[in-house]
Amino acid sequence: MCAASTCQSSGAGKSGLAAGCSRVLGRMVELVAAVLVLAEIVVLFSGVLARYVFHNPLVWSDELAGLLFLWLSMLGSAVALRRGEHMRMTVVVARVSPGVRALLDVMAIGASIAFLTLILPHAFEFAAEDALVSTPALGISSAWGSCALPAGFGLMLLFGLLRLADAARPRDIAVALAAVVAAVLLFWFVRPLLLPLGKLNLLVFFVGVVSVNVFLGVPIAFSFALATFGYLALATHTPLLVMVGRIDEGMSSLILLAVPMFVLLGQLMEMTGMARAMVGFLASLLGHVRGGLSYVLIGSMYLVSGISGSKVADMAAVAPALFPEMKQRGAAPGDLAALLSCTGAQTETIPPSIVLITIGSVTGVSIAALFTGGMLPGAALGLTLGLIVWVRSRSQTPSQARRASTAQIGRRLVKALPALVLPVVIRAAVVEGVATATEVSTIGIVYSVLVGLLLYRCFDWKRLPAMLVDTAALSGAILFIVGAATSMAWGLTQSGFSSDLAAWMKALPGGSVGFLLVSIAVFVLLGSVLEGIPVIVLFGPLLFPIARQMGVNEVHYAMVVVLSMGLGLFAPPFGVGFYGACAISKVDPDEAMPYMWGYLAALVAGVFLVAFIPWISTGFL
């Protein structure tokens, strides 16, 4: 029941002509995407060397990186679509019969194909108009970048069609496509009735259409895109070229180039053994006390979290190093899965969190300030979780594990030191303004490669191509959500919804306290169904200015918002993060559920501590 899994239909298998075409074309696109990831690293690191070592900045490096970034995002989105890795909600889909699930999966692909078919002509139009503009530093046509949009949409459309032809039964294809076509035609024919509705169309498209699509398993990005396209095409007179421009704007922000860089950095830390070294050092300190490895799990997630860009990757890096020993000491598997899930929520604010980078991108809040403010809130929630561990472990028999000697701790520290230094340097460099998040991520990649090769002697070159492709796919899935949500947020703003929302939020009783309470409730709910990044892109530009007007510090508000979304993301029954933790732990969700409530109570207490003690977020700003 993973949020990054989509549309795996039953049927013919990978043996036909469609499968062969998809395989060949897919490998070609994956190769180009992997090369683009490497090219971005080279361009960005060259810019860092020129600026900080040779004191002779390359004026064109950021511009070239931006052009390549849009291509990386769109090709990565195409790879993610082919591999079924666009994020979606599967709570409803997973609970129906296999036959119905197969039909819903085909309908999800069909809905995605419908959007791509509708938007593709406007993407070509956008690229043609952009050809008239030249870039300031390189002096080349902007179409070199904007052509990535029609190319990416076209490849996604082709991969979607190939997946339908290869993986689904003809009857399911016919029923699903008939349903999708009927829905599109129905909306087109009722357009005369929609135009006079005014703002009520916001409920029709941004509540009705989005909710139906999300709960039926259509990927979140395509759910947003379909609703926005329908709203602009049927309820306004806005040229649809504008929507393509907003998608381009959302996916082209150079700040978000940190996303693929940190995704790759997280994979490198796992491959080179740096994550294992950190976990081993913490285990030598606390492994002998009652519940000691549970404390180690909390601390390890604190150290590792935020770098990979994926909570599932963070959990997967820590769990295998701890769970076998924890089970040998008598820990209940359900308890392990529950604690792992709640540590995922606990560490949502730990820099260099991709969600924090997204907040900085869409709201203008300083990323350095967000990185500074994110450390203590995560520690506060870690303490509340640790309190539950202490209460539950008091009845346990003393651990039979030996206390590590000072010499053993020292050896573990020496081994872990290169790994422990990296997160500290990344966070310190951004906080102190020495380098941007994107620059630091590139430096971290080079550092991890050198440490893996020279110190840990653990670097599997054969895994590197797959890691580059995985980086492109995950980044493409994330950034396409950002692009779709940016266009949706623009539509909401132009409708006047933002001013109405601001007026309503200001009128809430209790002033800033009422505002924070409502924000917590809203973001817990939104986080349980949409995850952090799309929610932030949608509501960040609307709510952060209101927070400022209500006298709430923006960094403080960011921490409350992020932790509330994390609570929703990892809380059953809808939170997909909970099911991801269970999958990694190889535990049935029903087995973990009884252990969740104490940890969830600790998280709720921690969120309220952060919300109503602003110093936790702003004390070091």
Secondary structure, 3 states (H helix, E strand, C coil): CCCCCCCCCCCCCCCCHHHHHHHHHHHHHHHHHHHHHHHHHHHHHHHHHHHHHCCCCCCCHHHHHHHHHHHHHHHHHHHHHHHCCCCCCCCCHHHCCHHHHHHHHHHHHHHHHHHHHHHHHHHHHHHHHHCCCECCCCCCECHHHHCHHHHHHHHHHHHHHHHHHHHCCHHHHHHHHHHHHHHHHHHHHCHHHHHHHCCHHHHHHHHHHHHHHHHCCCCHHHHHHHHHHHHHHHHCCCCCHHHHHHHHHHHHCHHHHHHHHHHHHHHHHHHCCHHHHHHHHHHHHHCCCCCHHHHHHHHHHHHHCCCCCCHHHHHHHHHHHHHHHHHHCCCCHHHHHHHHHHHHHHCCCCCCCHHHHHHHHHHCCCHHHHHHHCHHHHHHHHHHHHHHHHHHHCCCCCCCCCCCCHHHHHHHHHHHHHHHHHHHHHHHHHHCCCCCHHHHHHHHHHHHHHHHHHHCCCCCHHHHHHHHHHHHHHHHHHHHHHHHHHHHHHHHHHCCHHHHHHHHHHCCCCHHHHHHHHHHHHHHHHHHHHCHHHHHHHHHHHHHHHHHHCCCCHHHHHHHHHHHHHHHHCCCCCCHHHHHHHHHHCCCHHHHHHHHHHHHHHHHHHHHHHHHCCHHHHCCC
